[in-house]
Amino acid sequence: MSTITHKDSLLELLATRLELLEIKKEEVDTTKSLFEQGILDSLSFLEFAVEIEAKFDMELDFSELDPTEFNSIEKLSKIIENGN
């Protein structure tokens, strides 16, 4: 029985974008910035944030966070685990 983690769920939310960019989920470095990896830009990040809020039934308060705190799968996963 496999356990789906927040990281897996976040990668699933990015699946369509990754497919368009011809990037496999396994190729995404979850510790590096999604922006630096060319996966997200500012507009696509906003769309991604809306999907995160809907999927995890939470509101992301970016005014309380430093931008480097939410730029990777790893960091976003921790925000979700801590309930923002």
PLY file of the C-alpha trace (Angstrom):
ply
format ascii 1.0
element vertex 84
property float x
property float y
property float z
element edge 83
property int vertex1
property int vertex2
end_header
0.00 0.00 0.00
1.53 3.30 -1.05
1.08 6.51 0.84
0.54 9.67 -1.16
2.52 12.53 0.31
1.96 16.25 -0.01
4.93 16.31 -2.38
3.26 13.70 -4.60
0.01 15.66 -4.55
1.80 18.88 -5.48
3.55 17.14 -8.37
0.17 15.80 -9.51
-1.18 19.36 -9.56
1.73 20.24 -11.83
1.27 17.19 -14.10
-0.31 19.03 -17.03
2.29 21.80 -16.93
5.12 19.28 -16.67
3.72 17.41 -19.65
3.60 20.62 -21.71
7.22 21.31 -20.76
8.15 17.68 -21.49
9.46 17.21 -17.96
8.86 13.94 -16.11
7.78 14.14 -12.47
10.87 12.16 -11.54
13.06 14.88 -13.08
11.74 17.62 -10.81
14.14 18.45 -8.00
11.74 18.96 -5.11
14.34 20.94 -3.16
15.03 23.50 -5.89
12.99 26.51 -6.93
10.21 25.73 -9.40
10.98 29.09 -10.98
14.68 28.32 -11.44
13.79 24.95 -12.95
11.61 26.74 -15.51
8.47 24.96 -14.35
6.62 28.02 -13.08
6.54 31.72 -13.80
4.63 34.34 -11.83
1.31 33.77 -13.62
1.46 29.98 -13.53
2.45 30.15 -9.86
-0.74 32.06 -9.06
-2.77 29.39 -10.85
-0.84 26.70 -8.97
-1.50 28.48 -5.65
-5.26 28.51 -6.35
-5.12 24.77 -7.09
-3.19 24.14 -3.85
-5.77 26.07 -1.84
-8.62 24.09 -3.41
-6.92 20.69 -3.09
-5.87 21.13 0.53
-8.83 23.28 1.61
-6.61 26.03 2.95
-5.74 29.63 2.29
-2.14 30.49 1.55
-1.19 33.79 3.14
1.80 34.91 1.12
1.96 38.23 2.95
3.23 36.30 5.97
5.88 34.39 4.02
9.18 35.23 2.41
9.11 34.32 -1.33
11.89 31.77 -0.81
9.62 29.92 1.63
7.24 28.77 -1.11
9.30 28.32 -4.25
9.92 24.57 -4.12
7.82 21.44 -3.73
9.65 20.68 -0.48
8.90 24.09 1.02
5.29 24.13 -0.16
4.82 20.68 1.34
5.99 21.97 4.73
3.59 24.92 4.51
0.73 22.51 3.84
1.78 20.23 6.69
1.91 23.19 9.08
-1.42 24.54 7.85
0.31 27.72 6.60
0 1
1 2
2 3
3 4
4 5
5 6
6 7
7 8
8 9
9 10
10 11
11 12
12 13
13 14
14 15
15 16
16 17
17 18
18 19
19 20
20 21
21 22
22 23
23 24
24 25
25 26
26 27
27 28
28 29
29 30
30 31
31 32
32 33
33 34
34 35
35 36
36 37
37 38
38 39
39 40
40 41
41 42
42 43
43 44
44 45
45 46
46 47
47 48
48 49
49 50
50 51
51 52
52 53
53 54
54 55
55 56
56 57
57 58
58 59
59 60
60 61
61 62
62 63
63 64
64 65
65 66
66 67
67 68
68 69
69 70
70 71
71 72
72 73
73 74
74 75
75 76
76 77
77 78
78 79
79 80
80 81
81 82
82 83
